[in-house]
Amino acid sequence: MASHSNTTLVAHIDCPGGGQVWIDDATLYIAHMSAPHGTTVVDVADPHHPRMLATIDIPQGWHSHKVRVANGVMLVNHEKLGQSGDADFGGGLGIYDVSRPGEPKPITKWRTAGRGVHRYDFDGRYAYISPTAEGYVGNIMMILDLADPAKPVEVGRWWMPGQWKAGGEHDPSGAYLGSPRCHHPLRMGDRLYVSYWHHGMFILDISDMARPTIVAAHIHTSPAFPHPTHTCLPIPRPLKGRKIMVVADEDVAKLNPAPPSFAWIYDITVEQLPVPIATFQVPGLDVDGSPQPPMSGCHQPSERLNGTVIPFAWFAQGLRLVDIADPFAPKEVGHYLPDPPEAGQRVSSNDVTIDDRGLIYLVDRVRGVDIIETSVFA
């Protein structure tokens, strides 16, 4: 049942389900979950009356469910789904000129071997990506230089020891955790905060991008907590005098039946030794520790922040607004639970971002985007 606290719906964009939303100036970019829907571009200058500008399709057997935009350049991922799909299309990144958002123009496609690219960060010059690559098991971390978007250049890569099968490496972690898989690198300063699915997380020094080095290695909570590590979000300012990182575990691909996943708060003041100091779970969701269906719990925090309140896409629990001003005691200060996209289905809030006006954009992986305002941002 729909509910809300300290939030108000501004508008709903009726469109196919999405994996990510990104805002650039007054333009919203929606990356969809399933072919033929790739990317939708929407004018939200008047957030009460969103206006569709353009769409980009993707062939069957592939998806393009992530999008990032900076400096008039749009990156969308190309990732294979299952065994079908045109092999000639290939995995990688689609690179577009969106200096005129209503007329996205292909610049080039950067190709990689295997399934393609999953998640990534993009600062307008460098892309920090998680591709599959020839000779490696699973996804690795790679840095691309897009100084000339028509000619992306790899400047560095890093992988968890054991992934380079062509180099004779063997995964030492055991079959229980599955193959190592870089999920999502995020940059702050000269550090990359890299989630590695069931193999936990790493902090990398990229002051020399050609030679990333480990600062903190293989911090993981599996199998005691059997959810994969989805996102490691560094907080740009100290809280209570401490450097803080928020870690979201995704409520899918559980190693064994378990209650819903949640978010961790880590103290990284001594970055070589990240220490968990708190957790956050939606109040009332995990009553007694009993297993619940996948996609009941945590998924993804907004990678853009406004003060100390972090918007989370919490799958079946919709939008949750979590204040970490006291990182030892995070608390929910608002929420927005939309109506289910279709009868008999649950909400599946997959991604969230905010704009400079303080508006929140929440995408459901089945259908639609909600534009939400809140009273809790400072």
N, C-alpha and C positions, 0 to 999 in steps of 0.2 A: 504494500500500500504506500502511495506517495506520501512524503512528509518533508518538512523543512524547518530549519531553525537558523535565525539570523541570515537568511538568504531569501532572495526573490527572483523568480523567473522573469527575465527580460524578453527573451524570444526563443523559439525552437526552430531549428533548421531541419526540415524533413529531407533526409538523404540516406543513402545506404550506410551501413555500419562502418565504423572506422577504427584504426589502430592508433592514430596520433593526430593531434591538432597543434598547429603552430600559428602564431600571430606575428605579423610584420607590418608596422604602422597600422593602417586601418583595414588590412587584408587578412582574412583567415584562410589557412590552407588545411584541408582535410585529407588525410591519407586513409584510404579504405581497406577493408579486410579482404575482399574477394573480387576476383575478375567478374565482369569486364571493367569494374570500377577501380580506377587507379587513384587519381587526385582530383579534388574539387577546390576551386578558388572562389571565395565569397567576399564581397565588399561588406564590411561591418562598420563603416563610418557612422551610419545610423543603426545602432545595435538593435533597435526595436523593429527595424525593417531590413533584415539582411538581404543582399541582392547577389544572386549567382552570376559569376563572371565567366567561368571557363571550367571545362572538365578534360581530363586526360584518361584514356582507357589503357587497359593492360590485357595481354592475351590470357586465355584460359590456361590453368596449370601453373600460373605465377601470381604473386601478389606484390603490391607496392604500398605497404601499410605504414610506412614512416615517411616523414617529410620535415625538412628544415630549410629555412630561408635566411639569408644574410647578404647584404650588399647587392641586392638585385639578382642573386643567384639562388636557385632552388635545387636541392638534392632530394631525390626520391629513391628508395631502395627497390631493387628487383631481386626477389627471392623465390625459389621454386617451391611449389606445394605438391607433395606426393610425387608420383612417377610420371604423371601426364604432363602435357605442355610441350610447346615447340622448343626443342633443344637449341635451335638457332637463335632464339631470343636471348638466352644467356643471363646469368646472374651478374649483379653489379650495382652501379649507381646511374640513374638517369640524371643528367645535369641540364638545367634549363635557365634561360634568360627570362626573369620575371620583372624586369625594370618597368614593363607595362603589364601589371598583374592579369589584366583581362585577356592578354595575348601571350601566353607562355610559349617560348620558342626553344626547341631542342638545341642544345649546344653540342653535346657529345654524349656518349655512353662509355663509362669506365667499366671494363669487364673483369670478372674474376672467375676462377674455376669453381666447380661444385655448385652448391645450392645458391650462393650469392651472398648478399649483405643483409644483416638483420637490423640492429640498432646502431646509432652513431650520434656524435656531437659535431657541430659545425660553427666555427667562429667567423666565417667570412673569408678566411684565407686557408685554414687547415681543417680537414675533416678527420675525425677520430672514429674509425669504423670497426665493425666486427664481421669481416668476410670469412668465407671458406677460401682456402688457397691450395694450389697444387702441392702435393707432398705432405700435407698436414691433416691430422685428425681433428674434426670439429672446427669451430670458428676461432680465429686468432685476432689479435689487436694489430691494426695497421694505421699509419698516419699518411694522408695524402695532402700534397701541396696543390691548391687550386689558385695560385697566383694568376695563372692563365687557365680559366675554367675549361677551355677547349683542349688543354693538354695536361690533365692531372698527372702528377708525378709522385710515386711512392718515395717517402723520405725516411721511413722507419717502420719496423714491425717488432712485435714481441709476442711470445707465446709461452704458455705454461710448459715447463719441462715435461717431456713425454709426448708432446703433440707432433713433433717433427718426425714423422714416420720415415720419410725419405732419407733423413739424416741418421737413421738407426736408433732413434729414441724410442723408449717404451714407457707407457703411462704407469707410474708407480702407485697410483691411488686405488687400484682394484676395480673390479667390474661393478661393484655395488653402486658407486656414484655415477656410472656412465662415463662416456667420453668427455674430456675437458671441452669447455665451450665458452669462449668469450661472448658475453651477452651485450654489455653496454658500457663503453668508456665515456667518462665525463671529465672535462678539463677544468681546473682552476689554477691559475698561475702556471708554474712549471711542474705541476703534478697532474697525473691522470688517475682517476678513481674508477677502477675497472671491476665490474661484477662478472663472475665466472660460473654462474649457474650453480650446480650442486657442489662445485669446487670452491665456492665462497667468493673471496674478493682479494684484490691486490691494489696497492698504491705504488705507482711508478713515477720515477723522476724522469721528466722529458726535457730537462734543460738542454740536453743534446738530443734532438729528436731522432737523429740517426742511430742513437744507441740508448734506448730506454733501459733503465735499470730499476731493480726492485728496491723499494723503500720498506714496504711491509708486505709480507708474503703469506698467501694461502690461509687467510683467516676465514674459517668457515664454521657453520653450526650444524651441518649434516654429519651423521645421521640423527643426532639427538633431536633436531628440529628438521623435519624431512622436506622442507620446501626449498626451491631454488632461489638463489640470490639474484634479484632482478636489477636493482639500481642502487648505486652508492652516490649519494648527493652530499657534497661538501657544503657547509654553510659559510658564506663569505665573511661573516663577522663573528668575533668571539661572543660566547654566551656564558655569563657568570665567570668570565675570565678564562674559559676553556675553548679550544678548537673542537668543533662538533661535526660529525658526519651522520646523516640519516640514511639508513639502509632499509630498502623495501624488499621483503621476500614475496615472491609471486605465488598465488594460491592455485597452482597447476602442477602437474608432473611430480606429485608427491612420491617419495621413495617408499612410503607405507601409509596406510590410512591415518589421518591426523585431523585435528581441529583446524580451523581456518588460519592462514598465515597472517602475520602482523608486521609492524615496522619496529626496527631497532634504532636506538640512539647510541652512537659510539663517541667516546672521548678520544680524539686523535691529537691531543696536545703534545704527547710524545708519539710522533707519527709512526715510529718503528714498532710501536706496541699499542694498537687500537684496543680500547677497552669498552665493552658494552656497559652502559650505565643506566639504561631504561628501555622499556618497550612501550608500544601503544597498540591497543586493540580497540575496535569499535565497542563501546559499552554494551554489554548484554549479548554480544555475538557468540562468544565462547563461554558457555555457562558451566560446563562440567568437564571439559577436555575431550568430549566425545568426537569421533570423526564426523565431518560434514562434507557435503559434495564439493568438488572443485569449484573455483570461482565464487566462493562465498566471501573470501577475505581480501587481503591487500593485493594491490597491483603496482601502482605507479604514482610517485609524487610529482607535482609540478616542478620543472627544472628552472622556472623563473619564480622568484620569491618577492613578497611584499612584507617587509618587517619579519616578524618571527612566526607568522601564521602560514603553515604549509597546506595548500590544497592537495588532497589525495584522491585519485580514482580508486575506489575500494570495491571494484567488481559489483556484486549484488547489493552492496550497501551504498552505492551512489557516490556522491561527493562528500568527503569528510574534511573539515577544516580543523587542523591540529596546531595548537600554539605550543612552541618549544622554547618560549622565553626562559623558562626554567627547564633546562634539558634533562634534569634528573626526574622531572615530573610532567611529561607532556600531557596536555588535556585537550579534549574536543571542545571547540567554541562555536561550532555551527555545522550544519549539514544540509544537503539537498538530495533527496531520494526521488528520482523521477518516476513517472508511471512506467510500467513495463512496456517495451516496444511493441509487443504483440500479445494477444491473449494466451495465457498459459506459460509465458516465458518470464524469466527473471530479468531485472535490470542487469546490464553487464557494462558498467562504466570502465572504460579501458585506458583513457588518457585525459589529462587536464593541463591547461596552461592559463596564464593571465596576461592582460595587456596593461599599458601605462595608465589606463583609466581605472584600474582595479576591477575590471570585469573578468569573470571566470568563464572559460570555455570547456565544456565537459562532453566528451564523445562516447557514445554507446557502441559497442562492437557489433551490435545487431542492426540498430537504426538510429540515426539522428544525432544532432549536436544541440545542447542546451547552452544558452548564454545566461549567466547568472550574476547578480550583484549581491554584495554582502556588506554588512555593517561592521565587520570585525577587523578589517584591515586598518592599520594605524594611519 
